[in-house]
């Protein structure tokens, strides 16, 4: 479990309390070394290790005082969730309290001479920050950074940072609501904690606080990047000031330019630098996400005082009434919605784990787009989308309700902070400036759309609407111009079981289907333990709506609901988990994912993914998967053989799915399961066999497979990797009907994030734990999973 008191982790408990000595230029970071290791773009200033370790406990009177006796507090690791959680049955009353985090550190003289800024990337649900006993900042709302200046407040002795974290429902803050002071009033749980990084940055008296790289006429010979730079000066400057910008790609400088000023007033000054002559820049695209590095250097009186790096990519993204275009080329948006929550820790997963979701969406599920439903997500996730070539919709926090005036002011603040944080990400193509599934609110959305247009003229705005009223509502949501009409299309199939319809695209506006399927169409639950027929149906339902969306160029595309199961106490949940994901909460694909997995050009690898289990045990039909067994594949022809006899050649079902690039194959697989026949599926392209998969009906050879996503992690106390635990047949195909309890343990310098005992029956034979490194303790971590009557599987991870 994580969020552990130190008593549960003997290694941590044994450590003396730490006081961190901060580096000179710029400082405290939750996992600076990790960031470097994972090639995140450099932040505005250099960062040094602050360490993931914090002292933590329930808030008590006096616990923000520097002298508070914190010797009894638990040593915890940030990202952090205030309570240990399991993979289901979360109880919000466990985290809905007030907590405190404390940090002791030494600030070197140079930092004390500089200006210093504290930044908390995400704290749920409200944070009040005290430095050396002084209240310096407060923010309510857990999805965007709290940043505050602490210049002059650092001392040469022990500095004490204390953060009071209010984990309770914040009635006046999006996405929470005043009307329903209850954590199950919205469709996702928000476990409390300092669940993203914290950093303290030192900068000179005059520095670059922000750079926005606006792209202009990218597809023309007059291509330009207009850099909107904010120079923040603590005092007026008299002498010459120069801002120089260079743009490089793959290490080679392409363009450079500068703007001169004479003097600066105290406070913020906006300066633009124009970069032209960019013909040689390779455009950012899905198959070639070519990034550019822009470096802006600030000189005052001929002396370089500060640099600000921006990583971006040049691309032209347009929503039109005839569909979406990337770099002038029509592109059907094909994707899923993503929630950011994980078993055991809520949102408290570090960069590597966040990035992994982007990789799964791109490489496993073949998505060209993801919607960050329903709040701004980790920048590490967006960085990975930039690097991998995944398009992104990012939206303000909110879900189906708009609160009072004070609440709305915070919604406007969130739109501002989201766009300023993320507008240089080439992956982002549209801003959600309207709360999911809310209608009307013309005054509020007039403001948020206007604000978005000012902060980022490059991208359109949108907001998902739902229901009949949403579909027909006049002027919504493209009133301010340049918008995209996005509709959560949960049209139900009639009769049930038939292909679900989609609404026709609204005329005269760019149109995107922002949600479909999930728990509102088809089954309410798509659990691994549900019948194979239900799980098969999930793949078919997603395929049908994508097929529809592909049938008409006016659909910009479709984003299914949803990528991963998530925690919720609202409607159609089972023991606090919603099951509409095509991957489960642990990010292990269900049968429903088979459709997405096959939608890739075979040059990226042939795929054969049945939407059934080759299993004849309890819960699986003895007569086999039936007359219309579905196999998803990107091959031209499949040759299916049961028990080595009478191979059958099958072709893609283009009748039911005329518009999919890779329709499914329907196979008659009525068999006698008692004979335990083996199944072989051979995929052919151009007459050649490109892939052969085998499936065993004999559970005698089943194994527990234990596989780590990474064989190396960084020993910084924050870096974490997933270890998947799956019951597989002898050829590696999933076996759903597991029994027994899996005992999981980790040896070596790693913390097990996960339940040490997992009910493998309830989990359908698939789960995961995560392993977090220990700060400063390298070594080999061995994860073992022992099943009472299968086997013990192990995986090793080197932490260095
Ligand atoms: C939609 C909503 C999603 C989710 C879904 C139910 O209306 O936008 O966030 O709650 O319903 O599965």
Boltz pocket constraint, residues with backbone or C-beta under 6 A from the ligand:
constraints:
  - pocket:
      binder: B
      contacts: [[A, 187], [A, 373], [A, 374], [A, 436], [A, 437], [A, 466], [A, 488], [A, 515], [A, 517], [A, 518], [A, 519], [A, 520], [A, 561], [A, 580]]
      max_distance: 6.0
